[in-house]
Amino acid sequence: MQKSMQFELYCDESGKFRFRGLDKHGNEILRSNSYDSKDAAMQALDFMKSAAVEGDIVDRTDERDLKNP
């Protein structure tokens, strides 16, 4: 059974560490900020994976919200 999402840890063009989330078709659906160390990127990824399950969805598509994000 293929998982619905895969995370990749990689080095960007500037030598910083990042991670990205890929859907089951290999399309990038999220990209992290850059981190100075692999360990920092992994810690951020682990936090994101655990926090996303309980995170709230905030809809900011209302025109008023777009003026004051």
SULDA-V581526 format. One record per helix or strand. SS is the DSSP state (A for helix, B for strand). FROM is the first residue (numbers start at 0). TO is the last residue. If there is no record, write none. Layout:
# SULDA-V581526
ss/from/to
SS/FROM/TO
SS/FROM/TO
This chain:
# SULDA-V581526
ss/from/to
B/4/10
B/16/22
B/27/30
B/34/34
A/37/53
A/62/66
